[in-house]
């Protein structure tokens, strides 16, 4: 994510459990997101702490996805896996 590790000196951190609660994910998803570089964190193994600014950046980057999913769900009155399929079909049509 951010190559400048010093940028996080003043950034607050929260536990992965708290990050999972705030973001609506399972805690194992938070650990995966850290491993894949989607969230920035400090600490070792299961004692990692997530930077609050990293969560905010993630929300900003993914805000458009939630909006698209909401539009598809409301417009076509669908949910679950069918929603994702319909969203993919819609994206293909728009290309």
Buried (B, 14 or more C-beta within 10 A) or exposed (E): EEEEEEEBEEEEBBBBEBBBEBBEBEBEBBBEBBEEEBBBBBEEEEEBBBBBBBBEBBEEEEEEEEEEBEEBBEEEEBEEEEBEEBBEEBEEEEE
